[in-house]
Amino acid sequence: MAESKAGISRSDELRVFVLLTVVLVPVLSVLIVSGFGFAVWISQMILGPPGI
C-alpha cells in the first residue's frame, strides 16, 4: 500500500511537503512582504508621506 492510485509514493509526498514548508512558503512570504513594502515606498515617493 506504499503506492496510491496516482502513483505517488510516500517518500515523494514527504519530499514535496518538505519542499513546500522549508523552501516555498518562506520564499513566498518574503516576496509578498517585500513587494508590499516596495509598493508603499514607491507610493510615498509619488504621493508624499501620509498626513500631508
Backbone as CSV, one residue per row, in Angstrom:
resi,resn,N_x,N_y,N_z,CA_x,CA_y,CA_z,C_x,C_y,C_z
1,MET,0.822,-1.192,0.000,0.000,0.000,0.000,0.868,1.258,0.000
2,ALA,2.112,1.143,-0.405,3.000,2.292,-0.478,2.649,3.183,-1.666
3,GLU,2.111,2.609,-2.719,1.737,3.375,-3.899,0.233,3.657,-3.871
4,SER,-0.125,4.899,-4.169,-1.537,5.227,-4.279,-1.978,5.074,-5.736
5,LYS,-3.218,5.405,-6.002,-3.727,5.278,-7.355,-2.990,6.187,-8.326
6,ALA,-2.601,7.358,-7.868,-1.941,8.325,-8.742,-0.479,7.963,-8.976
7,GLY,0.058,6.994,-8.246,1.434,6.591,-8.423,2.419,7.415,-7.618
8,ILE,1.948,8.135,-6.604,2.818,8.953,-5.770,3.161,8.161,-4.512
9,SER,4.447,7.943,-4.316,4.851,7.166,-3.152,4.908,8.058,-1.914
10,ARG,5.054,7.424,-0.775,5.115,8.154,0.493,6.361,9.037,0.558
11,SER,7.470,8.569,0.016,8.689,9.382,0.028,8.554,10.590,-0.893
12,ASP,7.862,10.418,-2.019,7.611,11.556,-2.902,6.732,12.594,-2.204
13,GLU,5.737,12.116,-1.497,4.846,13.014,-0.779,5.613,13.771,0.310
14,LEU,6.488,13.081,1.018,7.305,13.721,2.053,8.248,14.753,1.439
15,ARG,8.828,14.431,0.294,9.736,15.352,-0.390,9.000,16.629,-0.814
16,VAL,7.801,16.493,-1.331,7.011,17.649,-1.738,6.622,18.486,-0.519
17,PHE,6.245,17.819,0.568,5.880,18.521,1.794,7.059,19.328,2.331
18,VAL,8.244,18.735,2.355,9.434,19.435,2.835,9.763,20.605,1.916
19,LEU,9.651,20.410,0.607,9.892,21.492,-0.335,8.948,22.660,-0.079
20,LEU,7.678,22.348,0.130,6.698,23.406,0.367,6.950,24.129,1.676
21,THR,7.194,23.393,2.755,7.295,24.016,4.068,8.642,24.671,4.323
22,VAL,9.712,24.138,3.774,11.049,24.659,4.060,11.470,25.703,3.030
23,VAL,11.059,25.551,1.783,11.544,26.438,0.722,10.453,27.386,0.239
24,LEU,9.359,26.852,-0.235,8.391,27.658,-0.970,7.651,28.661,-0.089
25,VAL,7.159,28.246,1.057,6.386,29.146,1.922,7.238,30.306,2.437
26,PRO,8.459,30.064,2.960,9.267,31.213,3.392,9.637,32.159,2.244
27,VAL,9.974,31.609,1.093,10.340,32.464,-0.045,9.148,33.303,-0.480
28,LEU,7.984,32.692,-0.587,6.796,33.447,-0.973,6.438,34.501,0.064
29,SER,6.601,34.181,1.341,6.309,35.144,2.402,7.222,36.360,2.291
30,VAL,8.500,36.130,2.081,9.445,37.242,1.948,9.115,38.071,0.715
31,LEU,8.794,37.418,-0.391,8.470,38.152,-1.614,7.205,38.996,-1.462
32,ILE,6.203,38.461,-0.803,4.950,39.200,-0.618,5.168,40.405,0.287
33,VAL,5.860,40.214,1.405,6.086,41.316,2.346,6.985,42.378,1.726
34,SER,8.045,41.953,1.047,8.935,42.940,0.437,8.261,43.650,-0.733
35,GLY,7.443,42.958,-1.470,6.693,43.599,-2.548,5.723,44.640,-2.029
36,PHE,5.054,44.341,-0.933,4.141,45.315,-0.327,4.920,46.527,0.188
37,GLY,6.055,46.278,0.832,6.885,47.379,1.320,7.388,48.249,0.178
38,PHE,7.776,47.629,-0.920,8.227,48.377,-2.094,7.092,49.223,-2.661
39,ALA,5.890,48.662,-2.713,4.737,49.403,-3.226,4.423,50.606,-2.339
40,VAL,4.510,50.438,-1.035,4.268,51.550,-0.119,5.345,52.613,-0.296
41,TRP,6.596,52.196,-0.419,7.708,53.128,-0.600,7.538,53.948,-1.874
42,ILE,7.218,53.267,-2.980,7.028,53.972,-4.256,5.825,54.913,-4.172
43,SER,4.742,54.466,-3.554,3.561,55.330,-3.458,3.853,56.556,-2.606
44,GLN,4.674,56.417,-1.560,5.015,57.578,-0.747,5.974,58.508,-1.487
45,MET,6.795,57.975,-2.375,7.646,58.842,-3.189,6.805,59.671,-4.157
46,ILE,5.735,59.084,-4.691,4.902,59.766,-5.674,3.873,60.684,-4.989
47,LEU,3.200,60.160,-3.971,2.092,60.888,-3.340,2.496,61.681,-2.102
48,GLY,3.689,61.462,-1.603,4.140,62.124,-0.385,3.825,61.263,0.831
49,PRO,4.431,61.608,1.968,4.188,60.831,3.172,2.741,60.981,3.670
50,PRO,2.293,60.030,4.480,0.914,60.102,4.966,0.715,61.318,5.880
51,GLY,-0.455,61.909,5.815,-0.779,63.034,6.673,-0.456,64.387,6.078
52,ILE,0.083,64.396,4.867,0.422,65.693,4.248,-0.527,65.960,3.102
